[in-house]
Amino acid sequence: MIFSRIAPSLSSAVAKTTVRSFSNSSAVSSKVAVLGAAGGIGQPLSMLCKLSNEIDELSMYDIVGTPGVAADLSHIPSKPKITGCLPHPGSWPPRSDDGLAEALTGADVVVIPAGVPRKPGMTRDDLFNTNASIVKKLVEGCAEHCPEAVLAIISNPVNSTVPIAAEVLKKKGVYDKTKLCGVTTLDVCRANTFVANSQGWHPKDVNVTVIGGHAGITILPLFSQVPGMKVSDEELDALTVRTQFGGDEVVKAKAGAGSATLSMAYAGYIFTENVIRAMNGEKGIVQCAFVESDITESPFFA
């Protein structure tokens, strides 16, 4: 499914299609919360958001490290005000997570890269048991403290964590299918890069639509829709497989030291900034994301 934000004048027409609309008529103060902000994706993602002129306030949350990371980023001379939040210090009886509440209150977009990364030999499904519980807890916080925010789920396996988030929001009575998204932008970034390299083009001149899911063979790059692209069947197969399993390429190259953190941070930043730009009334912004859909038998589709 294509996830888009367009001008209010087109909203009624778009409501009957598969795109999503989030535009406002004028620019407003925007707050972005990054949950898992001290991790391998969260830190570079937060730095990129700190550099954005579209964001007014950036709140960082993680179980450790966020005050230091926020202090470091606060020295960058850029527009966003930045805060770093931790869970409430241990106490008895247990107290609520005041840090999460602080990070989320007033947020327009919440980006969730929290969770454990993949290691060699692991699939995204291997991450399910750990990351699913993390996403569940954080989305419960979103439902309580910023129920109208757009949620951008990065935590893998996205094909599973997004439906889990949807059920949490439904249980809390605040589910809006137009505001829950699995971030598949990295699949588009990879497809654009690989096509540009194969054709001798500048990557900025390439825009490959990638549909399906966000894991292996569920990732379906539509190379046939790229104007002027000329490749053999063998080259096309290789491009498809590399796009589908680009994450494995990085995990292997890092030899157990991590996964695709930097490129994912960039993709998450691009997705987030585009959402904010559309909220501020900019027209014609379209990007792919894993969202609720009735296009196929799958309840969620990108």
Short mmCIF file of the C-alpha atoms (twelve columns), coordinates in Angstrom:
data_MODEL
# 
_entry.id   MODEL 
# 
loop_
_atom_site.group_PDB 
_atom_site.id 
_atom_site.type_symbol 
_atom_site.label_atom_id 
_atom_site.label_alt_id 
_atom_site.label_comp_id 
_atom_site.label_asym_id 
_atom_site.label_seq_id 
_atom_site.Cartn_x 
_atom_site.Cartn_y 
_atom_site.Cartn_z 
_atom_site.pdbx_PDB_model_num 
ATOM 1   C CA . MET A 1   0.000   0.000   0.000   1 
ATOM 2   C CA . ILE A 2   1.143   3.516   -0.692  1 
ATOM 3   C CA . PHE A 3   1.149   5.801   2.332   1 
ATOM 4   C CA . SER A 4   0.690   9.468   1.453   1 
ATOM 5   C CA . ARG A 5   -0.152  12.813  2.864   1 
ATOM 6   C CA . ILE A 6   -1.694  15.355  0.510   1 
ATOM 7   C CA . ALA A 7   -3.453  18.688  0.604   1 
ATOM 8   C CA . PRO A 8   -6.826  19.004  2.356   1 
ATOM 9   C CA . SER A 9   -8.490  19.963  -0.922  1 
ATOM 10  C CA . LEU A 10  -7.873  16.446  -2.195  1 
ATOM 11  C CA . SER A 11  -8.748  14.612  1.009   1 
ATOM 12  C CA . SER A 12  -12.300 13.710  0.039   1 
ATOM 13  C CA . ALA A 13  -11.152 12.159  -3.221  1 
ATOM 14  C CA . VAL A 14  -8.356  10.259  -1.536  1 
ATOM 15  C CA . ALA A 15  -10.586 8.890   1.197   1 
ATOM 16  C CA . LYS A 16  -11.960 6.329   -1.258  1 
ATOM 17  C CA . THR A 17  -8.513  5.077   -2.314  1 
ATOM 18  C CA . THR A 18  -5.693  3.275   -0.595  1 
ATOM 19  C CA . VAL A 19  -3.667  6.329   0.364   1 
ATOM 20  C CA . ARG A 20  -3.514  8.036   3.728   1 
ATOM 21  C CA . SER A 21  -3.997  11.753  4.326   1 
ATOM 22  C CA . PHE A 22  -2.478  13.712  7.190   1 
ATOM 23  C CA . SER A 23  -2.234  17.293  5.929   1 
ATOM 24  C CA . ASN A 24  -3.090  20.452  7.776   1 
ATOM 25  C CA . SER A 25  -3.754  23.819  6.189   1 
ATOM 26  C CA . SER A 26  -0.877  25.617  7.897   1 
ATOM 27  C CA . ALA A 27  2.407   24.918  9.627   1 
ATOM 28  C CA . VAL A 28  2.209   24.141  13.331  1 
ATOM 29  C CA . SER A 29  4.750   23.386  16.024  1 
ATOM 30  C CA . SER A 30  5.818   19.763  15.637  1 
ATOM 31  C CA . LYS A 31  7.120   17.314  18.223  1 
ATOM 32  C CA . VAL A 32  8.783   14.017  17.363  1 
ATOM 33  C CA . ALA A 33  9.441   11.308  19.969  1 
ATOM 34  C CA . VAL A 34  12.030  8.598   19.343  1 
ATOM 35  C CA . LEU A 35  11.587  5.500   21.527  1 
ATOM 36  C CA . GLY A 36  14.744  3.443   21.722  1 
ATOM 37  C CA . ALA A 37  16.759  6.589   21.109  1 
ATOM 38  C CA . ALA A 38  20.045  5.404   22.649  1 
ATOM 39  C CA . GLY A 39  20.348  2.345   20.426  1 
ATOM 40  C CA . GLY A 40  22.124  1.645   17.184  1 
ATOM 41  C CA . ILE A 41  19.290  3.058   15.088  1 
ATOM 42  C CA . GLY A 42  17.967  5.504   17.654  1 
ATOM 43  C CA . GLN A 43  21.122  7.589   18.039  1 
ATOM 44  C CA . PRO A 44  21.780  8.366   14.354  1 
ATOM 45  C CA . LEU A 45  18.023  8.735   13.772  1 
ATOM 46  C CA . SER A 46  17.847  11.282  16.584  1 
ATOM 47  C CA . MET A 47  20.853  13.149  15.206  1 
ATOM 48  C CA . LEU A 48  19.242  13.424  11.776  1 
ATOM 49  C CA . CYS A 49  15.991  14.613  13.344  1 
ATOM 50  C CA . LYS A 50  17.985  17.207  15.326  1 
ATOM 51  C CA . LEU A 51  19.231  18.572  11.998  1 
ATOM 52  C CA . SER A 52  15.723  18.894  10.526  1 
ATOM 53  C CA . ASN A 53  14.168  22.302  10.031  1 
ATOM 54  C CA . GLU A 54  10.736  20.642  10.005  1 
ATOM 55  C CA . ILE A 55  10.900  19.534  13.649  1 
ATOM 56  C CA . ASP A 56  10.501  21.921  16.586  1 
ATOM 57  C CA . GLU A 57  10.896  19.526  19.495  1 
ATOM 58  C CA . LEU A 58  12.660  16.165  19.692  1 
ATOM 59  C CA . SER A 59  12.158  13.939  22.732  1 
ATOM 60  C CA . MET A 60  14.373  10.899  23.175  1 
ATOM 61  C CA . TYR A 61  13.437  7.919   25.340  1 
ATOM 62  C CA . ASP A 62  15.272  4.734   26.226  1 
ATOM 63  C CA . ILE A 63  15.935  2.607   29.291  1 
ATOM 64  C CA . VAL A 64  19.537  3.884   29.524  1 
ATOM 65  C CA . GLY A 65  21.743  6.592   28.075  1 
ATOM 66  C CA . THR A 66  19.282  9.133   26.732  1 
ATOM 67  C CA . PRO A 67  20.233  12.098  28.942  1 
ATOM 68  C CA . GLY A 68  23.829  11.845  27.740  1 
ATOM 69  C CA . VAL A 69  22.914  11.401  24.098  1 
ATOM 70  C CA . ALA A 70  20.485  14.314  24.304  1 
ATOM 71  C CA . ALA A 71  23.107  16.507  25.960  1 
ATOM 72  C CA . ASP A 72  25.557  15.644  23.186  1 
ATOM 73  C CA . LEU A 73  23.047  16.413  20.425  1 
ATOM 74  C CA . SER A 74  21.928  19.610  22.142  1 
ATOM 75  C CA . HIS A 75  25.267  21.208  21.197  1 
ATOM 76  C CA . ILE A 76  24.377  21.009  17.499  1 
ATOM 77  C CA . PRO A 77  23.245  24.497  16.381  1 
ATOM 78  C CA . SER A 78  19.897  23.548  14.868  1 
ATOM 79  C CA . LYS A 79  16.202  24.298  15.294  1 
ATOM 80  C CA . PRO A 80  14.765  21.414  17.363  1 
ATOM 81  C CA . LYS A 81  14.693  21.635  21.151  1 
ATOM 82  C CA . ILE A 82  15.846  18.298  22.556  1 
ATOM 83  C CA . THR A 83  15.188  16.328  25.738  1 
ATOM 84  C CA . GLY A 84  16.365  12.910  26.913  1 
ATOM 85  C CA . CYS A 85  14.072  10.818  29.113  1 
ATOM 86  C CA . LEU A 86  14.555  7.641   31.137  1 
ATOM 87  C CA . PRO A 87  12.063  5.375   32.939  1 
ATOM 88  C CA . HIS A 88  11.292  6.492   36.480  1 
ATOM 89  C CA . PRO A 89  14.018  5.435   38.948  1 
ATOM 90  C CA . GLY A 90  13.268  2.215   40.756  1 
ATOM 91  C CA . SER A 91  10.976  2.540   43.743  1 
ATOM 92  C CA . TRP A 92  8.679   0.531   45.953  1 
ATOM 93  C CA . PRO A 93  5.824   0.202   45.412  1 
ATOM 94  C CA . PRO A 94  6.400   0.370   41.646  1 
ATOM 95  C CA . ARG A 95  5.586   3.729   40.082  1 
ATOM 96  C CA . SER A 96  4.493   4.694   36.605  1 
ATOM 97  C CA . ASP A 97  7.003   5.352   33.828  1 
ATOM 98  C CA . ASP A 98  7.096   9.144   34.128  1 
ATOM 99  C CA . GLY A 99  9.907   9.394   31.590  1 
ATOM 100 C CA . LEU A 100 7.847   7.745   28.884  1 
ATOM 101 C CA . ALA A 101 4.922   10.038  29.661  1 
ATOM 102 C CA . GLU A 102 7.193   13.084  29.398  1 
ATOM 103 C CA . ALA A 103 8.632   11.923  26.086  1 
ATOM 104 C CA . LEU A 104 5.244   11.182  24.527  1 
ATOM 105 C CA . THR A 105 3.008   13.984  25.781  1 
ATOM 106 C CA . GLY A 106 2.254   16.349  22.913  1 
ATOM 107 C CA . ALA A 107 4.040   14.220  20.293  1 
ATOM 108 C CA . ASP A 108 2.807   14.482  16.695  1 
ATOM 109 C CA . VAL A 109 4.969   11.610  15.405  1 
ATOM 110 C CA . VAL A 110 6.383   8.732   17.446  1 
ATOM 111 C CA . VAL A 111 9.166   6.691   15.877  1 
ATOM 112 C CA . ILE A 112 9.875   3.326   17.497  1 
ATOM 113 C CA . PRO A 113 13.228  1.668   16.676  1 
ATOM 114 C CA . ALA A 114 13.413  0.060   20.155  1 
ATOM 115 C CA . GLY A 115 14.369  -3.587  20.468  1 
ATOM 116 C CA . VAL A 116 17.239  -5.967  19.912  1 
ATOM 117 C CA . PRO A 117 19.079  -6.051  16.556  1 
ATOM 118 C CA . ARG A 118 19.575  -9.047  14.334  1 
ATOM 119 C CA . LYS A 119 22.749  -11.089 14.557  1 
ATOM 120 C CA . PRO A 120 24.244  -13.505 11.997  1 
ATOM 121 C CA . GLY A 121 21.947  -16.470 11.446  1 
ATOM 122 C CA . MET A 122 18.911  -14.724 12.888  1 
ATOM 123 C CA . THR A 123 15.791  -13.959 10.910  1 
ATOM 124 C CA . ARG A 124 13.404  -11.124 11.697  1 
ATOM 125 C CA . ASP A 125 11.046  -13.738 13.087  1 
ATOM 126 C CA . ASP A 126 13.695  -14.737 15.633  1 
ATOM 127 C CA . LEU A 127 13.336  -11.258 17.106  1 
ATOM 128 C CA . PHE A 128 9.611   -11.626 17.655  1 
ATOM 129 C CA . ASN A 129 9.441   -12.756 21.265  1 
ATOM 130 C CA . THR A 130 11.681  -9.975  22.567  1 
ATOM 131 C CA . ASN A 131 10.701  -7.081  20.348  1 
ATOM 132 C CA . ALA A 132 6.972   -7.774  20.359  1 
ATOM 133 C CA . SER A 133 6.780   -7.240  24.116  1 
ATOM 134 C CA . ILE A 134 8.835   -4.043  23.876  1 
ATOM 135 C CA . VAL A 135 6.630   -2.608  21.143  1 
ATOM 136 C CA . LYS A 136 3.486   -3.597  23.056  1 
ATOM 137 C CA . LYS A 137 4.572   -1.671  26.150  1 
ATOM 138 C CA . LEU A 138 5.637   1.424   24.213  1 
ATOM 139 C CA . VAL A 139 2.451   1.525   22.128  1 
ATOM 140 C CA . GLU A 140 0.412   1.268   25.324  1 
ATOM 141 C CA . GLY A 141 2.225   4.426   26.406  1 
ATOM 142 C CA . CYS A 142 1.397   6.084   23.099  1 
ATOM 143 C CA . ALA A 143 -2.280  5.189   23.500  1 
ATOM 144 C CA . GLU A 144 -2.322  6.872   26.894  1 
ATOM 145 C CA . HIS A 145 -0.170  9.952   26.323  1 
ATOM 146 C CA . CYS A 146 -0.433  10.808  22.596  1 
ATOM 147 C CA . PRO A 147 -3.383  8.870   21.134  1 
ATOM 148 C CA . GLU A 148 -3.595  11.078  18.022  1 
ATOM 149 C CA . ALA A 149 0.076   10.809  17.039  1 
ATOM 150 C CA . VAL A 150 1.285   9.059   13.907  1 
ATOM 151 C CA . LEU A 151 3.193   5.925   14.967  1 
ATOM 152 C CA . ALA A 152 6.117   4.841   12.804  1 
ATOM 153 C CA . ILE A 153 7.189   1.315   13.746  1 
ATOM 154 C CA . ILE A 154 10.762  0.343   12.883  1 
ATOM 155 C CA . SER A 155 11.204  -2.500  15.397  1 
ATOM 156 C CA . ASN A 156 11.457  -5.835  13.610  1 
ATOM 157 C CA . PRO A 157 9.759   -8.008  12.597  1 
ATOM 158 C CA . VAL A 158 7.644   -5.151  11.201  1 
ATOM 159 C CA . ASN A 159 5.267   -7.644  9.563   1 
ATOM 160 C CA . SER A 160 4.332   -8.725  13.111  1 
ATOM 161 C CA . THR A 161 4.974   -5.699  15.329  1 
ATOM 162 C CA . VAL A 162 2.603   -3.451  13.363  1 
ATOM 163 C CA . PRO A 163 -0.405  -5.801  13.774  1 
ATOM 164 C CA . ILE A 164 0.480   -6.124  17.472  1 
ATOM 165 C CA . ALA A 165 0.487   -2.335  17.784  1 
ATOM 166 C CA . ALA A 166 -2.891  -2.209  16.055  1 
ATOM 167 C CA . GLU A 167 -4.411  -4.646  18.556  1 
ATOM 168 C CA . VAL A 168 -3.014  -2.648  21.481  1 
ATOM 169 C CA . LEU A 169 -4.529  0.565   20.123  1 
ATOM 170 C CA . LYS A 170 -7.866  -1.149  19.449  1 
ATOM 171 C CA . LYS A 171 -7.959  -2.464  22.998  1 
ATOM 172 C CA . LYS A 172 -7.349  1.068   24.273  1 
ATOM 173 C CA . GLY A 173 -10.077 2.438   21.993  1 
ATOM 174 C CA . VAL A 174 -7.799  4.829   20.094  1 
ATOM 175 C CA . TYR A 175 -6.946  2.913   16.915  1 
ATOM 176 C CA . ASP A 176 -6.810  4.969   13.711  1 
ATOM 177 C CA . LYS A 177 -5.622  2.913   10.760  1 
ATOM 178 C CA . THR A 178 -4.401  6.046   8.995   1 
ATOM 179 C CA . LYS A 179 -1.928  6.757   11.792  1 
ATOM 180 C CA . LEU A 180 -0.185  3.423   12.285  1 
ATOM 181 C CA . CYS A 181 2.656   2.664   9.885   1 
ATOM 182 C CA . GLY A 182 5.441   0.155   9.565   1 
ATOM 183 C CA . VAL A 183 8.469   1.946   8.133   1 
ATOM 184 C CA . THR A 184 9.511   0.198   4.900   1 
ATOM 185 C CA . THR A 185 11.413  3.183   3.522   1 
ATOM 186 C CA . LEU A 186 14.738  1.332   3.728   1 
ATOM 187 C CA . ASP A 187 13.474  -1.157  1.130   1 
ATOM 188 C CA . VAL A 188 12.816  1.788   -1.197  1 
ATOM 189 C CA . CYS A 189 16.220  3.312   -0.423  1 
ATOM 190 C CA . ARG A 190 17.950  0.048   -1.247  1 
ATOM 191 C CA . ALA A 191 16.005  -0.463  -4.454  1 
ATOM 192 C CA . ASN A 192 16.748  3.106   -5.565  1 
ATOM 193 C CA . THR A 193 20.447  2.726   -4.789  1 
ATOM 194 C CA . PHE A 194 20.850  -0.641  -6.490  1 
ATOM 195 C CA . VAL A 195 18.978  0.438   -9.619  1 
ATOM 196 C CA . ALA A 196 20.944  3.682   -9.866  1 
ATOM 197 C CA . ASN A 197 24.222  1.781   -9.577  1 
ATOM 198 C CA . SER A 198 23.197  -0.729  -12.231 1 
ATOM 199 C CA . GLN A 199 22.022  1.950   -14.674 1 
ATOM 200 C CA . GLY A 200 24.646  4.604   -14.035 1 
ATOM 201 C CA . TRP A 201 22.000  7.033   -12.755 1 
ATOM 202 C CA . HIS A 202 21.984  9.390   -9.802  1 
ATOM 203 C CA . PRO A 203 20.027  7.742   -6.936  1 
ATOM 204 C CA . LYS A 204 17.998  10.928  -6.403  1 
ATOM 205 C CA . ASP A 205 16.571  10.462  -9.903  1 
ATOM 206 C CA . VAL A 206 15.199  6.996   -9.089  1 
ATOM 207 C CA . ASN A 207 11.978  6.198   -7.223  1 
ATOM 208 C CA . VAL A 208 11.151  2.498   -7.040  1 
ATOM 209 C CA . THR A 209 7.787   1.567   -5.565  1 
ATOM 210 C CA . VAL A 210 8.201   -1.353  -3.142  1 
ATOM 211 C CA . ILE A 211 5.066   -3.214  -2.036  1 
ATOM 212 C CA . GLY A 212 4.289   -6.245  0.116   1 
ATOM 213 C CA . GLY A 213 5.890   -6.607  3.531   1 
ATOM 214 C CA . HIS A 214 9.213   -5.912  5.197   1 
ATOM 215 C CA . ALA A 215 10.950  -9.279  5.342   1 
ATOM 216 C CA . GLY A 216 12.672  -11.346 2.679   1 
ATOM 217 C CA . ILE A 217 10.449  -12.510 -0.161  1 
ATOM 218 C CA . THR A 218 7.509   -10.438 1.116   1 
ATOM 219 C CA . ILE A 219 9.417   -7.375  -0.169  1 
ATOM 220 C CA . LEU A 220 8.334   -6.773  -3.777  1 
ATOM 221 C CA . PRO A 221 10.193  -4.026  -5.662  1 
ATOM 222 C CA . LEU A 222 8.301   -2.999  -8.816  1 
ATOM 223 C CA . PHE A 223 11.282  -2.560  -11.107 1 
ATOM 224 C CA . SER A 224 9.019   -2.954  -14.152 1 
ATOM 225 C CA . GLN A 225 7.577   0.487   -13.366 1 
ATOM 226 C CA . VAL A 226 10.937  2.289   -13.484 1 
ATOM 227 C CA . PRO A 227 11.059  4.345   -16.722 1 
ATOM 228 C CA . GLY A 228 14.039  3.627   -18.933 1 
ATOM 229 C CA . MET A 229 15.459  0.799   -16.837 1 
ATOM 230 C CA . LYS A 230 17.211  -1.816  -18.974 1 
ATOM 231 C CA . VAL A 231 18.421  -5.056  -17.398 1 
ATOM 232 C CA . SER A 232 18.596  -8.713  -18.314 1 
ATOM 233 C CA . ASP A 233 16.426  -11.281 -16.553 1 
ATOM 234 C CA . GLU A 234 19.448  -12.406 -14.574 1 
ATOM 235 C CA . GLU A 235 20.266  -8.863  -13.500 1 
ATOM 236 C CA . LEU A 236 16.629  -8.257  -12.551 1 
ATOM 237 C CA . ASP A 237 16.581  -11.378 -10.387 1 
ATOM 238 C CA . ALA A 238 19.794  -10.306 -8.685  1 
ATOM 239 C CA . LEU A 239 18.471  -6.808  -7.988  1 
ATOM 240 C CA . THR A 240 15.279  -8.252  -6.544  1 
ATOM 241 C CA . VAL A 241 17.071  -10.670 -4.233  1 
ATOM 242 C CA . ARG A 242 19.532  -8.015  -3.092  1 
ATOM 243 C CA . THR A 243 16.682  -5.636  -2.257  1 
ATOM 244 C CA . GLN A 244 14.822  -8.366  -0.383  1 
ATOM 245 C CA . PHE A 245 17.850  -9.519  1.586   1 
ATOM 246 C CA . GLY A 246 19.867  -6.323  1.877   1 
ATOM 247 C CA . GLY A 247 19.654  -6.554  5.642   1 
ATOM 248 C CA . ASP A 248 21.366  -9.943  5.582   1 
ATOM 249 C CA . GLU A 249 24.165  -8.430  3.503   1 
ATOM 250 C CA . VAL A 250 24.841  -5.835  6.209   1 
ATOM 251 C CA . VAL A 251 24.548  -8.274  9.127   1 
ATOM 252 C CA . LYS A 252 27.086  -10.562 7.456   1 
ATOM 253 C CA . ALA A 253 29.451  -7.701  6.607   1 
ATOM 254 C CA . LYS A 254 29.388  -6.469  10.224  1 
ATOM 255 C CA . ALA A 255 30.328  -9.990  11.363  1 
ATOM 256 C CA . GLY A 256 28.091  -10.045 14.396  1 
ATOM 257 C CA . ALA A 257 28.748  -6.436  15.403  1 
ATOM 258 C CA . GLY A 258 25.334  -5.167  14.383  1 
ATOM 259 C CA . SER A 259 22.697  -4.853  11.702  1 
ATOM 260 C CA . ALA A 260 21.617  -2.160  9.230   1 
ATOM 261 C CA . THR A 261 21.488  0.661   11.774  1 
ATOM 262 C CA . LEU A 262 22.795  3.680   9.855   1 
ATOM 263 C CA . SER A 263 20.827  3.166   6.652   1 
ATOM 264 C CA . MET A 264 17.715  2.357   8.710   1 
ATOM 265 C CA . ALA A 265 18.205  5.548   10.700  1 
ATOM 266 C CA . TYR A 266 18.373  7.523   7.465   1 
ATOM 267 C CA . ALA A 267 15.239  5.816   6.142   1 
ATOM 268 C CA . GLY A 268 13.384  6.451   9.400   1 
ATOM 269 C CA . TYR A 269 14.392  10.102  9.293   1 
ATOM 270 C CA . ILE A 270 13.199  10.503  5.693   1 
ATOM 271 C CA . PHE A 271 9.870   8.917   6.572   1 
ATOM 272 C CA . THR A 272 9.430   11.062  9.690   1 
ATOM 273 C CA . GLU A 273 10.345  14.340  8.020   1 
ATOM 274 C CA . ASN A 274 7.963   13.637  5.146   1 
ATOM 275 C CA . VAL A 275 5.119   13.025  7.604   1 
ATOM 276 C CA . ILE A 276 5.845   16.350  9.311   1 
ATOM 277 C CA . ARG A 277 6.101   18.185  5.989   1 
ATOM 278 C CA . ALA A 278 2.720   16.808  4.944   1 
ATOM 279 C CA . MET A 279 1.192   17.703  8.303   1 
ATOM 280 C CA . ASN A 280 2.403   21.242  7.664   1 
ATOM 281 C CA . GLY A 281 0.445   21.366  4.411   1 
ATOM 282 C CA . GLU A 282 3.011   20.448  1.774   1 
ATOM 283 C CA . LYS A 283 1.340   18.792  -1.203  1 
ATOM 284 C CA . GLY A 284 2.233   15.704  -3.209  1 
ATOM 285 C CA . ILE A 285 4.193   13.773  -0.586  1 
ATOM 286 C CA . VAL A 286 3.861   10.030  -1.213  1 
ATOM 287 C CA . GLN A 287 5.825   7.212   0.364   1 
ATOM 288 C CA . CYS A 288 5.460   3.497   0.957   1 
ATOM 289 C CA . ALA A 289 4.638   2.038   4.374   1 
ATOM 290 C CA . PHE A 290 3.223   -1.136  5.917   1 
ATOM 291 C CA . VAL A 291 -0.357  -0.232  6.861   1 
ATOM 292 C CA . GLU A 292 -3.796  -1.765  7.250   1 
ATOM 293 C CA . SER A 293 -5.097  -2.616  3.806   1 
ATOM 294 C CA . ASP A 294 -7.949  -4.334  1.999   1 
ATOM 295 C CA . ILE A 295 -6.104  -4.601  -1.323  1 
ATOM 296 C CA . THR A 296 -5.072  -8.215  -0.737  1 
ATOM 297 C CA . GLU A 297 -6.024  -11.032 1.626   1 
ATOM 298 C CA . SER A 298 -3.302  -9.808  3.967   1 
ATOM 299 C CA . PRO A 299 -4.755  -7.376  6.549   1 
ATOM 300 C CA . PHE A 300 -1.570  -5.294  6.353   1 
ATOM 301 C CA . PHE A 301 0.321   -4.443  3.184   1 
ATOM 302 C CA . ALA A 302 2.868   -1.916  1.933   1 
# 
